[in-house]
Amino acid sequence: MREDALRVFVVDDHPVVRRGLRTLLDSLLDVQVVGEASTGEEAITELPGADADVVVMDLNLPGINGIETTRRLVNDSPHLGVLVLTMFEDDESVFAAMQAGARGYVLKGADQEDLTRAVLAVGRGEAILGPSIAKRVTRFFSNRKATVLPFPELTDREREILELLARGHSNVEVSRHLGLSAKTVRNHTSNIFTKLQVTDRANAVIRAREAGLGERRTD
């Protein structure tokens, strides 16, 4: 084994999965499994001493889940490459893992060639997604691009209030329509003016209507 071998740490609560991953990875040239853990707590405690380059991380762990474990590990060791290997393929899990610092996301059930490729890619500092996950991510951003909202600097609530103002509603009507106090509506309105860099309601309404808001009045 070369001194510059890729050092991999496996985190999964199923012994059979850990054993299978160890067998696969140990069979590769220039890859060495340097440790394993069955919980997030164990990984956080034991991984620093293992001096790993890549962590193969399950998300469904007892105690601290894989997303939080990933976040803590990457915060402590930014050079660490985390490859998520999980059954979960929902958008929330995918994006939460990537936001936590994972470089790759592969589903359990991927063939050995795809898994091997993913481990090596993450070890090289690349980002990699399994085929079905890549399609999901592409579709997600395509949908977002098609439905870009005006004034991204506004919160959802502020945009909702601006929409009502652009339809001609008074603060009192906005308050009643959204079930908010008059003071809360005034505070939101003030924030809207600041973010849009306008000085009054009239100019805010003009900006809103130019962006396509307020095309119809609600009851």
C-alpha positions in Angstrom: 0.0 0.0 0.0 1.4 3.4 -1.0 1.8 6.1 1.5 -0.4 8.4 -0.6 -3.3 5.9 -0.6 -6.8 7.3 -0.4 -7.9 6.9 3.2 -11.6 6.1 3.6 -13.7 6.1 6.7 -17.2 4.3 6.6 -20.2 5.5 8.7 -23.3 3.3 8.6 -25.3 1.7 11.4 -25.7 -1.7 9.6 -22.8 -4.0 10.1 -23.5 -5.9 6.8 -23.3 -2.6 4.9 -20.0 -1.6 6.6 -18.5 -5.0 5.9 -19.5 -4.9 2.3 -18.1 -1.4 1.8 -14.8 -2.4 3.5 -14.5 -5.5 1.3 -15.1 -3.4 -1.9 -12.9 -0.5 -1.0 -10.0 -2.7 0.4 -10.0 -4.5 -3.0 -9.1 -1.3 -4.8 -5.5 -0.3 -5.5 -4.3 2.8 -3.5 -7.4 2.8 -1.3 -7.3 2.0 2.4 -10.3 1.8 4.8 -8.9 3.4 8.0 -11.9 3.1 10.2 -15.7 2.8 10.6 -18.5 4.0 12.9 -22.1 2.9 13.4 -23.3 6.3 14.8 -22.7 10.0 14.2 -21.3 10.3 17.7 -18.7 7.6 17.0 -17.7 9.2 13.7 -17.2 12.7 15.3 -15.1 11.1 18.1 -13.0 8.6 16.1 -12.6 10.1 12.7 -10.0 12.8 13.6 -7.6 10.1 14.7 -8.1 8.1 11.5 -6.7 11.0 9.4 -9.2 10.1 6.6 -9.5 11.8 3.2 -13.0 10.5 2.4 -16.0 9.6 4.6 -18.7 7.4 3.1 -21.8 8.6 5.1 -25.2 7.1 5.7 -27.9 9.6 6.5 -30.2 7.5 8.6 -28.1 7.1 11.8 -29.2 6.7 15.4 -28.7 9.8 17.5 -27.0 12.5 15.4 -28.1 12.0 11.9 -25.8 11.9 8.9 -26.5 15.5 7.8 -25.6 17.0 11.1 -22.6 14.6 11.4 -21.5 15.8 8.0 -21.8 19.4 9.0 -19.7 18.9 12.1 -17.0 16.9 10.4 -16.6 19.4 7.5 -16.6 22.3 9.9 -13.8 20.7 11.8 -11.9 19.4 8.7 -12.8 21.4 5.6 -10.5 19.3 3.5 -12.6 16.2 4.2 -14.6 14.7 1.4 -18.0 13.3 2.4 -19.8 11.0 0.1 -23.4 10.3 1.1 -24.5 6.8 0.5 -28.2 6.4 1.4 -31.7 5.2 0.6 -33.1 8.7 0.7 -33.5 10.4 -2.7 -36.0 13.2 -1.8 -35.0 16.8 -2.6 -34.9 17.8 1.0 -32.3 15.1 1.9 -30.2 15.8 -1.2 -29.9 19.5 -0.7 -29.6 19.4 3.1 -26.6 17.0 2.7 -25.0 19.2 0.1 -25.5 22.3 2.2 -24.0 20.5 5.1 -20.8 20.1 3.0 -21.1 16.7 1.3 -19.3 16.5 -2.0 -21.2 13.6 -3.4 -24.6 11.8 -3.1 -25.1 8.2 -4.3 -28.0 5.9 -3.6 -27.6 2.5 -2.0 -28.2 0.0 -4.7 -25.7 1.7 -7.0 -23.5 -0.8 -8.8 -19.9 -1.2 -7.6 -18.4 0.6 -10.5 -20.5 3.7 -9.8 -19.8 3.6 -6.1 -16.1 3.2 -6.7 -16.0 6.0 -9.2 -17.8 8.3 -6.7 -15.4 7.5 -3.8 -12.4 8.2 -6.0 -13.9 11.4 -7.4 -14.7 12.8 -4.0 -11.1 11.9 -3.0 -9.9 14.0 -5.8 -11.9 17.0 -4.6 -14.6 16.6 -7.2 -18.4 16.9 -6.6 -20.4 13.9 -7.9 -24.0 12.8 -7.9 -25.5 9.4 -8.8 -27.4 9.3 -12.1 -30.9 9.5 -10.6 -29.8 12.3 -8.2 -28.2 14.3 -11.0 -31.5 14.2 -12.9 -33.4 15.3 -9.8 -31.0 18.2 -9.2 -31.2 19.3 -12.9 -35.0 19.2 -12.8 -35.1 21.2 -9.5 -33.0 24.0 -10.9 -34.8 24.0 -14.2 -38.1 24.4 -12.4 -36.7 27.2 -10.2 -35.4 29.0 -13.3 -38.8 28.8 -14.9 -40.5 30.3 -11.9 -38.1 33.0 -10.8 -39.9 35.4 -8.4 -39.5 39.1 -8.6 -37.6 41.0 -5.9 -35.6 38.0 -4.5 -34.3 40.3 -1.8 -37.8 40.3 -0.2 -39.0 37.6 2.1 -42.1 35.5 1.1 -44.2 37.6 3.6 -42.9 40.9 2.3 -43.5 39.8 -1.3 -47.1 38.8 -0.3 -47.7 42.2 1.2 -46.2 44.0 -1.8 -48.5 42.0 -4.0 -51.5 43.2 -2.0 -50.3 46.8 -2.0 -49.9 46.7 -5.8 -53.5 45.5 -6.0 -54.6 48.6 -4.2 -55.2 47.3 -0.7 -54.7 49.6 2.2 -52.6 48.6 5.3 -55.8 47.9 7.2 -57.1 45.6 4.4 -53.7 43.9 4.2 -53.8 43.4 8.0 -57.3 41.9 7.8 -56.5 39.7 4.7 -53.3 38.2 6.2 -54.4 38.1 9.8 -51.5 40.3 10.9 -51.5 43.2 13.3 -51.4 46.7 11.9 -48.0 47.3 13.5 -46.6 44.1 11.8 -47.9 45.3 8.4 -46.3 48.7 8.9 -42.9 47.1 9.9 -43.0 44.8 6.8 -44.0 47.8 4.6 -41.0 49.8 5.9 -38.7 46.9 5.2 -40.1 46.6 1.7 -39.4 50.3 1.0 -35.8 50.0 2.3 -35.1 46.9 0.2 -36.6 48.4 -3.0 -34.9 51.7 -2.3 -38.1 53.7 -2.6 -39.4 56.4 -0.2 -43.1 55.8 -0.3 -46.0 53.4 -1.1 -46.6 55.0 -4.6 -43.1 54.2 -5.8 -43.2 50.7 -4.3 -46.5 50.0 -6.1 -45.0 51.3 -9.4 -42.0 49.0 -9.0 -44.3 46.1 -8.1 -46.6 46.6 -11.1 -43.6 46.9 -13.5 -42.5 43.5 -12.2 -45.9 42.0 -13.0 -47.4 42.1 -9.4 -50.9 43.4 -8.7 -52.5 42.4 -11.9 -55.7 41.6 -10.2 -57.4 42.7 -7.0 -58.5 40.1 -4.4 -61.6 40.3 -2.4 
